[in-house]
């Protein structure tokens, strides 16, 4: 099997041009852009900030007081139960909103993917068609998020206790420990990012291809992931470098427009519509890359009909019925 890294990107680029520019239809942009907006709802774009006085503030900080901060916050919460209840309720509301957004985003993943596969602009049909897959993806992403929150929380707790104990005793920073903790945080962030990219880039298309749930799709995908680990790692590196280049270009263009561009792109949904060709290419790139690993991973082929779906077997077969590859 010959695996290409750049040819799938070229095909994804051509797919984007045909879907969005041949012909150009603003309503297609708004419809497909809406599904892309839902799919990327939980991505979170980084904002700019001023760090001119950070160095000065770090030098003047009383780190003994900073490290004692959690104790002081806890004591204040105990002394102010009314505020504790109010803050706790606010946290629960925020968590509920985030969970709903994660659910909508998971359903949106299949809506956007379906439009890219078929070069069309539908909203209601894919929302209903892939309900089971979207809900399964939601629960998988929620579980994955909770696991990494627990891991990050444990690491933060360990870092705080170790740094607090060392600084309280010696009034200096343990440089080696800080370096080790820094590497641990970076590795955990990279691992979380890698799993999330594989989930959305490849596991979701496998779920879409076979109309299966997330756990089974992971099992199918991992069979080729480990066999061709080097190619998938190179794919991740290429995607990361491309996004880095795009981010730099957006920053430069935003500064050239006296930050007006930043304001426009920050508007929910509208920013996604403007950047739709970029989102479209990356969505198409992953499925074009995945299609190289055989018919079981080619989302452009008709949906395979299982035995239970055959006539007389108690089920009704489903088929996409078109090949856009």
ABEGO torsion letter per residue (X at the ends): XBBBAAAAAAAAAAAAAAAAAOBBBAAAAAAAAAAAAAAAAAAEBBBBBBAAAAAAAAAABBAAAAAAAAAAAAAAAAABAAAAAAAAAAAAAAAAAAAAAAAAAAAAAAAAAAAAAAGBBBAAAAAAAAAAAAAAAAAAAAAAAAAAAAAAAAAAAAAAAAAAAAAAAAGBBBAAAAAAAAAAAAAAAAAAAAAAAAAAAAAAAAAAAAGBBAAAAAAAAAAAAAAAAAAAAAAAAAAAAAAAAAAAAAAAAAAAAGGAAAAAAABBGAAAAAAAAAAAAAAAAAAAAAAAAEAAABAABBBBBBAAABBGAGBBBBBAGBBAX
